[in-house]
């Protein structure tokens, strides 16, 4: 059995999709890891991390990426 350190385990995930009700064009979210760190991402199947700018947290980086593309 493999063991993963808390930084590699996803403890919770917030996923957003829309604005369409079915077959949404935009998929993004935030993964909260076991050590409390957060990573914003875009994509549904292949999640591409969103790098935060200096002074940003994961929520700010997600908001920036969604408003830039939306």
C-alpha positions in Angstrom: 0.0 0.0 0.0 1.3 3.5 -0.8 1.3 6.3 1.7 1.0 10.0 0.8 2.1 12.9 2.9 -0.7 15.4 3.8 0.5 17.9 1.3 -0.3 15.5 -1.5 -3.8 14.4 -0.2 -6.9 16.3 -1.2 -9.0 16.7 1.9 -11.7 18.8 0.2 -12.5 20.2 -3.2 -14.6 23.1 -4.3 -15.7 22.8 -8.0 -17.4 25.4 -10.1 -18.9 25.0 -13.5 -21.0 27.2 -15.7 -22.5 29.5 -16.7 -24.5 26.9 -18.7 -26.7 24.5 -16.8 -25.7 21.5 -18.9 -22.4 20.9 -20.7 -20.7 23.9 -19.0 -17.8 25.6 -20.8 -15.9 26.6 -17.7 -14.7 24.2 -15.0 -12.5 25.4 -12.2 -12.1 25.0 -8.4 -9.9 24.8 -5.4 -8.3 21.8 -3.8 -7.7 21.9 -0.1 -4.8 19.6 0.9 -4.4 17.6 4.1 -1.8 20.1 5.4 -4.2 23.1 4.9 -2.6 24.4 1.7 -4.9 25.4 -1.1 -4.4 25.1 -4.9 -6.6 26.8 -7.5 -7.1 25.0 -10.8 -8.9 25.1 -14.1 -10.2 22.1 -16.1 -12.5 19.2 -15.4 -10.6 16.0 -16.2 -7.1 17.5 -16.6 -6.7 20.0 -13.8 -4.2 22.8 -14.6 -3.0 24.6 -11.5 -3.4 28.4 -11.4 -0.3 30.1 -10.1 -1.1 32.9 -7.7 0.6 36.2 -8.3 2.6 37.8 -5.4 0.2 38.7 -2.6 -2.6 36.4 -3.9 -4.1 33.4 -2.2 -5.8 30.5 -4.1 -9.2 32.2 -3.9 -7.8 35.4 -5.4 -6.0 33.5 -8.1 -9.1 31.6 -9.1 -11.2 34.8 -9.2 -8.5 36.5 -11.4 -8.4 33.5 -13.8 -12.2 33.3 -14.1 -12.7 37.0 -14.7 -10.0 37.1 -17.2 -11.5 34.2 -19.2 -15.1 35.0 -18.6 
